[in-house]
Amino acid sequence: MRHTRRASASCKATRPARDTASADTKRTGIGVAIDDFVWLAAYTWAKRPDLEVACLSGYGRAFAEAEMRALPAFTALAAVDDLQWAAGNDDAVEVARAQHTLARLVVTAHR
């Protein structure tokens, strides 16, 4: 299940006034857990590898081998989507950022 935003209308108390659980079933869907990390991998972690280490150590488990293989592919798709949007909206900063992400993926794929 993909993580989703929390909505106060969907909060349910599991114990009186101590624990809560929430789900926005209108926005949830089947997906891979790695999808939650795509934008971090595309932009944040490239500039701040320390945040990647911190995030992954706090995640609670190592990525599975299939997730490690999928992350660059999902990251490339996100960068291409960003590039398409940025080019269509004359956003040179976003175009450059997406191009940098794609170039970095090419370099890391050939290591």
N, C-alpha and C positions, 0 to 999 in steps of 0.2 A: 504494500500500500504506500503510495506517495505521501510524504508529509504535506500538510496543508496549513492554511491560516487558522487561527483560533477565532471562534465567534462566541460571544457571550451567550447567545441564544441556544447554543448546543452544549453548554457545560452541564455536567451531571456530577453530583456529589457521590463519591463512592463510600465515604464515611462522613459522619456529621462534621462539617466545618474544618476538615483536615486535608483530605485529598480530593482533587478534582481531575476529571478526564474530559477531554473535549475532542470533538470531531466535527468538521464541516463536511457533511456527506455530499453536498452539492459540488464540492471542489475536489474531492478525493478521487483516486483512480488507481488502476493497476499500473505499476511502473517499477523501475529498478531503483534501489536505494542510492545508487551512484548518481542518479539524476539530481539529487539534492546538492551535489558537490561540483556540478559542471561550471557554474559561473565563478565559483571560487577558483577552480583550476584554470579557467580561461583568463582571468584577469588578476585576481588578488594574489594568488600564490606565486605567480611569475615575478611579482615585485617584492613579495614578502614571504620567502620560503619558511621563515620562522613561524608564520601563521599556519602554514600547511602542517608543520610538525605538531603545533599546538592543537589544531583542529582534529587531526587524526588521532592524537594521543587521547583526546577527550571524547572521541567518538564511541569508544568502548569495544571496538573490535577492528582487526585488520581487514582491509578489503580482500575479498575473494579474488582468485586469479582471473576469473571472468570479468569481475568489476574493474580490475586493473587494466585489462585489455579494452574494456568498453569506454573508460573515462576519456582517453584521447579522441576517440571517434565522436562521442557526445560533445566534447569540447570543440572539435572542429565544426560540427553542425551548428553549435551555438555561435561560433565566430562567423561562420558564413551567413547565418541569419542576421547577425548584428551588422555585418558588412553590407548586406543587401538593404537593410533598413537605412543605414547611415548614408550610403550612396544615393538612395532615393530622396533623402532629406538634406542633402548637401552638408552633412556633418563631417567635416574633414578630421576632426579629433577622433571620432568614433571609427571612421574608415581606417585611420592609422593604427588605432588600438587593435582592431580586428585583424588587420594585415600583420601586425606584430605577433599576435597570438598564432595565426596560421603559420608564419615563418618559424616560430619557436617549436611548433608541433612537428614541422618538417625536420628541423635539426635534431630534435629528440628522437624521432622515429628512425634516424639513420645512425644512432649510437650503438 
